[in-house]
Protein backbone atom coordinates (compact mmCIF):
# COMPACT_ATOMS: atom_id res chain seq x y z
CA UNK A 1 0.00 0.00 0.00
CA UNK A 2 2.85 2.38 0.83
CA UNK A 3 4.45 1.69 -2.55
CA UNK A 4 1.14 2.40 -4.27
CA UNK A 5 0.73 5.78 -2.54
CA UNK A 6 4.36 6.66 -3.20
CA UNK A 7 3.82 6.02 -6.91
CA UNK A 8 0.66 8.12 -6.85
CA UNK A 9 2.76 11.00 -5.49
CA UNK A 10 5.31 10.43 -8.25
CA UNK A 11 2.47 10.36 -10.78
CA UNK A 12 1.20 13.65 -9.39
CA UNK A 13 4.63 15.18 -10.05
CA UNK A 14 4.88 13.87 -13.61
CA UNK A 15 1.25 14.75 -14.33
CA UNK A 16 1.81 18.33 -13.16
CA UNK A 17 4.61 18.79 -15.71
CA UNK A 18 2.55 17.19 -18.48
CA UNK A 19 -0.46 19.35 -17.66
CA UNK A 20 1.55 22.58 -17.80
CA UNK A 21 2.97 21.66 -21.22
CA UNK A 22 -0.42 20.53 -22.52
CA UNK A 23 -2.11 23.72 -21.27
CA UNK A 24 0.12 25.87 -23.45
CA UNK A 25 -0.41 23.60 -26.42
CA UNK A 26 -4.19 23.50 -26.02
CA UNK A 27 -4.43 27.29 -25.61
CA UNK A 28 -2.87 27.81 -29.03
CA UNK A 29 -4.93 25.08 -30.67
CA UNK A 30 -8.19 26.15 -29.03
CA UNK A 31 -7.85 29.76 -30.13
CA UNK A 32 -5.90 29.63 -33.39
CA UNK A 33 -6.48 26.00 -34.41
CA UNK A 34 -2.75 25.56 -34.93
CA UNK A 35 -1.22 22.24 -33.80
CA UNK A 36 2.06 23.80 -32.73
CA UNK A 37 4.61 21.02 -33.23
CA UNK A 38 7.31 23.50 -32.20
CA UNK A 39 5.95 23.61 -28.64
CA UNK A 40 8.45 20.95 -27.58
CA UNK A 41 11.26 23.23 -28.75
CA UNK A 42 9.87 26.02 -26.56
CA UNK A 43 9.98 23.58 -23.66
CA UNK A 44 13.61 22.81 -24.48
CA UNK A 45 14.52 26.50 -24.78
CA UNK A 46 12.93 27.14 -21.40
CA UNK A 47 15.24 24.60 -19.82
CA UNK A 48 18.33 26.10 -21.42
CA UNK A 49 17.44 29.72 -20.64
CA UNK A 50 16.88 28.90 -16.96
CA UNK A 51 20.11 26.89 -16.82
CA UNK A 52 22.16 29.65 -18.45
CA UNK A 53 20.57 32.35 -16.28
CA UNK A 54 21.65 30.42 -13.19
CA UNK A 55 25.10 29.24 -14.26
CA UNK A 56 26.27 32.16 -16.44
CA UNK A 57 24.44 35.14 -14.95
CA UNK A 58 24.30 33.94 -11.37
CA UNK A 59 20.54 34.41 -10.99
CA UNK A 60 18.74 32.64 -8.16
CA UNK A 61 16.56 29.72 -9.26
CA UNK A 62 13.23 31.54 -8.86
CA UNK A 63 14.34 34.66 -10.72
CA UNK A 64 15.87 32.52 -13.47
CA UNK A 65 12.51 30.78 -13.95
CA UNK A 66 10.70 34.12 -14.28
CA UNK A 67 13.33 35.34 -16.77
CA UNK A 68 12.97 32.11 -18.75
CA UNK A 69 9.18 32.41 -18.83
CA UNK A 70 9.46 35.97 -20.13
CA UNK A 71 12.13 35.12 -22.73
CA UNK A 72 10.39 32.02 -24.09
CA UNK A 73 7.04 33.80 -24.00
CA UNK A 74 8.52 36.51 -26.23
CA UNK A 75 9.97 33.81 -28.47
CA UNK A 76 6.44 32.45 -28.81
CA UNK A 77 5.20 35.92 -29.80
CA UNK A 78 7.93 36.13 -32.46
CA UNK A 79 6.85 32.75 -33.81
CA UNK A 80 3.27 33.97 -34.10
CA UNK A 81 4.16 37.29 -35.73
CA UNK A 82 6.89 36.12 -38.10
CA UNK A 83 5.65 32.65 -39.05
CA UNK A 84 2.05 31.82 -38.18
CA UNK A 85 0.44 35.23 -38.77
CA UNK A 86 1.65 35.47 -42.40
CA UNK A 87 0.27 31.95 -42.95
CA UNK A 88 -3.19 32.71 -41.52
CA UNK A 89 -4.87 32.48 -44.94
CA UNK A 90 -2.66 29.70 -46.30
CA UNK A 91 -3.80 26.07 -46.60
CA UNK A 92 -3.85 24.29 -43.19
CA UNK A 93 -0.87 22.11 -44.07
CA UNK A 94 1.44 25.13 -44.32
CA UNK A 95 1.40 26.09 -40.63
CA UNK A 96 2.09 22.47 -39.67
CA UNK A 97 5.14 22.39 -41.95
CA UNK A 98 6.23 25.77 -40.58
CA UNK A 99 5.94 24.51 -36.98
CA UNK A 100 8.13 21.51 -37.79
CA UNK A 101 10.63 23.87 -39.42
CA UNK A 102 10.76 26.01 -36.25
CA UNK A 103 11.26 22.86 -34.18
CA UNK A 104 14.23 21.75 -36.29
CA UNK A 105 15.73 25.25 -36.33
CA UNK A 106 15.54 25.72 -32.54
CA UNK A 107 17.00 22.27 -31.87
CA UNK A 108 19.88 22.94 -34.27
CA UNK A 109 20.38 26.36 -32.65
CA UNK A 110 20.51 24.81 -29.15
CA UNK A 111 22.99 22.17 -30.26
CA UNK A 112 25.19 24.78 -31.96
CA UNK A 113 25.20 27.15 -28.96
CA UNK A 114 25.19 24.75 -26.01
CA UNK A 115 26.33 21.46 -27.54
CA UNK A 116 24.69 18.05 -27.58
CA UNK A 117 25.84 17.01 -24.10
CA UNK A 118 23.36 16.33 -21.33
CA UNK A 119 23.54 19.02 -18.64
CA UNK A 120 22.34 19.05 -15.05
CA UNK A 121 20.37 21.98 -13.68
CA UNK A 122 21.20 22.85 -10.07
CA UNK A 123 18.35 23.45 -7.62
CA UNK A 124 18.24 24.79 -4.07
CA UNK A 125 15.33 22.44 -3.40
CA UNK A 126 17.05 19.07 -3.70
CA UNK A 127 16.58 18.11 -0.03
CA UNK A 128 14.47 15.07 0.80
CA UNK A 129 11.58 15.46 3.23
CA UNK A 130 9.20 12.95 4.79
CA UNK A 131 5.48 13.68 4.83
CA UNK A 132 3.12 11.25 6.55
CA UNK A 133 5.72 8.53 6.17
CA UNK A 134 6.36 9.16 2.47
CA UNK A 135 9.57 10.59 1.04
CA UNK A 136 9.62 13.41 -1.50
CA UNK A 137 12.20 15.94 -2.58
CA UNK A 138 11.26 19.57 -2.04
CA UNK A 139 11.67 20.01 -5.81
CA UNK A 140 8.81 17.57 -6.46
CA UNK A 141 6.62 19.36 -3.94
CA UNK A 142 7.49 22.63 -5.70
CA UNK A 143 6.43 21.15 -9.05
CA UNK A 144 3.05 20.03 -7.72
CA UNK A 145 2.35 23.25 -5.82
CA UNK A 146 3.44 25.50 -8.71
CA UNK A 147 1.31 23.60 -11.22
CA UNK A 148 -1.80 23.85 -9.04
CA UNK A 149 -1.27 27.57 -8.39
CA UNK A 150 -0.70 28.30 -12.10
CA UNK A 151 -3.81 26.34 -13.08
CA UNK A 152 -5.93 28.28 -10.58
CA UNK A 153 -4.48 31.62 -11.73
CA UNK A 154 -5.05 30.71 -15.39
CA UNK A 155 -8.66 29.76 -14.64
CA UNK A 156 -9.28 33.06 -12.81
CA UNK A 157 -7.57 34.99 -15.61
CA UNK A 158 -9.76 33.41 -18.29
CA UNK A 159 -12.99 33.61 -16.31
CA UNK A 160 -12.69 36.86 -14.36
CA UNK A 161 -10.84 39.32 -16.61
CA UNK A 162 -11.81 41.13 -19.79
CA UNK A 163 -8.70 39.89 -21.58
CA UNK A 164 -9.52 36.34 -20.52
CA UNK A 165 -13.07 36.77 -21.81
CA UNK A 166 -11.61 37.99 -25.11
CA UNK A 167 -9.50 34.86 -25.37
CA UNK A 168 -12.53 32.64 -24.75
CA UNK A 169 -14.60 34.63 -27.27
CA UNK A 170 -11.90 34.23 -29.90
CA UNK A 171 -11.73 30.50 -29.18
CA UNK A 172 -15.47 30.23 -29.81
CA UNK A 173 -15.60 32.36 -32.97
CA UNK A 174 -12.64 34.36 -34.27
CA UNK A 175 -14.63 36.25 -36.91
CA UNK A 176 -17.37 37.10 -34.41
CA UNK A 177 -14.83 38.31 -31.87
CA UNK A 178 -13.28 40.56 -34.52
CA UNK A 179 -16.70 41.98 -35.40
CA UNK A 180 -17.45 43.01 -31.81
CA UNK A 181 -14.18 44.94 -31.54
CA UNK A 182 -11.77 42.42 -30.02
CA UNK A 183 -8.24 42.88 -31.32
CA UNK A 184 -7.64 39.34 -32.49
CA UNK A 185 -3.99 40.03 -33.33
CA UNK A 186 -3.21 41.04 -29.74
CA UNK A 187 -5.13 38.05 -28.42
CA UNK A 188 -3.12 35.73 -30.68
CA UNK A 189 0.15 37.27 -29.49
CA UNK A 190 -0.90 36.97 -25.84
CA UNK A 191 -1.90 33.36 -26.39
CA UNK A 192 1.52 32.47 -27.79
CA UNK A 193 3.18 34.36 -24.94
CA UNK A 194 1.22 32.37 -22.35
CA UNK A 195 1.92 29.14 -24.23
CA UNK A 196 5.67 29.76 -24.31
CA UNK A 197 5.72 30.84 -20.66
CA UNK A 198 3.93 27.67 -19.53
CA UNK A 199 6.36 25.51 -21.51
CA UNK A 200 9.34 27.33 -19.97
CA UNK A 201 7.90 26.94 -16.47
CA UNK A 202 7.35 23.21 -16.98
CA UNK A 203 10.90 22.71 -18.27
CA UNK A 204 12.43 24.82 -15.48
CA UNK A 205 10.63 22.81 -12.81
CA UNK A 206 11.30 19.39 -14.36
CA UNK A 207 14.92 19.86 -15.46
CA UNK A 208 16.53 19.53 -12.00
CA UNK A 209 14.95 16.06 -11.80
CA UNK A 210 15.69 15.18 -15.41
CA UNK A 211 18.39 16.68 -17.65
CA UNK A 212 18.77 19.53 -20.14
CA UNK A 213 19.66 18.60 -23.74
CA UNK A 214 18.55 19.61 -27.28
CA UNK A 215 16.10 16.73 -27.72
CA UNK A 216 14.44 17.01 -24.30
CA UNK A 217 11.17 18.20 -25.80
CA UNK A 218 10.59 15.25 -28.15
CA UNK A 219 8.83 12.81 -25.85
CA UNK A 220 7.17 15.57 -23.84
CA UNK A 221 5.48 17.10 -26.89
CA UNK A 222 4.33 13.70 -28.14
CA UNK A 223 2.70 13.08 -24.78
CA UNK A 224 1.25 16.59 -24.73
CA UNK A 225 -0.49 15.88 -28.03
CA UNK A 226 -1.77 12.60 -26.59
CA UNK A 227 -3.11 14.58 -23.62
CA UNK A 228 -4.97 17.22 -25.62
CA UNK A 229 -6.46 14.61 -27.95
CA UNK A 230 -7.43 12.50 -24.95
CA UNK A 231 -8.95 15.47 -23.11
CA UNK A 232 -10.60 17.01 -26.17
CA UNK A 233 -8.83 19.31 -28.63
CA UNK A 234 -8.84 22.86 -27.28
CA UNK A 235 -10.26 21.93 -23.86
CA UNK A 236 -8.39 23.43 -20.90
CA UNK A 237 -10.00 21.11 -18.30
CA UNK A 238 -9.20 18.23 -20.66
CA UNK A 239 -5.52 19.22 -20.77
CA UNK A 240 -5.32 19.26 -16.97
CA UNK A 241 -7.21 16.01 -16.38
CA UNK A 242 -5.48 14.28 -19.28
CA UNK A 243 -2.07 15.27 -17.95
CA UNK A 244 -2.76 13.74 -14.56
CA UNK A 245 -4.32 10.61 -16.03
CA UNK A 246 -1.17 10.10 -18.05
CA UNK A 247 1.13 10.88 -15.12
CA UNK A 248 -0.60 8.42 -12.79
CA UNK A 249 -0.79 5.73 -15.46
CA UNK A 250 2.90 5.99 -16.30
CA UNK A 251 3.99 5.95 -12.67
CA UNK A 252 1.84 2.97 -11.74
CA UNK A 253 2.58 1.18 -15.00
CA UNK A 254 6.34 1.53 -14.50
CA UNK A 255 6.00 -0.01 -11.03
CA UNK A 256 3.48 -2.77 -11.59
CA UNK A 257 4.04 -3.62 -15.27
CA UNK A 258 7.50 -2.63 -16.50
CA UNK A 259 9.54 0.54 -16.63
CA UNK A 260 10.53 -0.38 -20.20
CA UNK A 261 6.94 0.07 -21.38
CA UNK A 262 5.90 3.17 -19.41
CA UNK A 263 6.13 5.45 -22.47
CA UNK A 264 3.93 3.10 -24.50
CA UNK A 265 1.23 3.36 -21.85
CA UNK A 266 0.42 6.92 -23.00
CA UNK A 267 -0.60 5.73 -26.44
CA UNK A 268 -2.41 2.66 -25.12
CA UNK A 269 -4.55 4.89 -22.88
CA UNK A 270 -5.26 7.16 -25.85
CA UNK A 271 -6.57 4.23 -27.91
CA UNK A 272 -8.71 2.91 -25.04
CA UNK A 273 -10.33 6.25 -24.17
CA UNK A 274 -10.92 7.29 -27.78
CA UNK A 275 -12.59 3.93 -28.37
CA UNK A 276 -15.15 4.90 -25.72
CA UNK A 277 -15.21 8.68 -26.35
CA UNK A 278 -13.94 9.38 -29.89
CA UNK A 279 -13.89 13.16 -29.39
CA UNK A 280 -12.03 13.07 -26.09
CA UNK A 281 -13.14 13.42 -22.48
CA UNK A 282 -14.02 17.13 -22.61
CA UNK A 283 -14.64 17.67 -26.30
CA UNK A 284 -16.43 20.90 -27.12
CA UNK A 285 -19.78 20.72 -28.79
CA UNK A 286 -19.56 21.00 -32.53
CA UNK A 287 -15.86 20.27 -32.64
Order of alpha helices (4+ residues) and beta strands (2+ residues): alpha-alpha-alpha-alpha-beta-beta-alpha-alpha-alpha-alpha-alpha-alpha-alpha
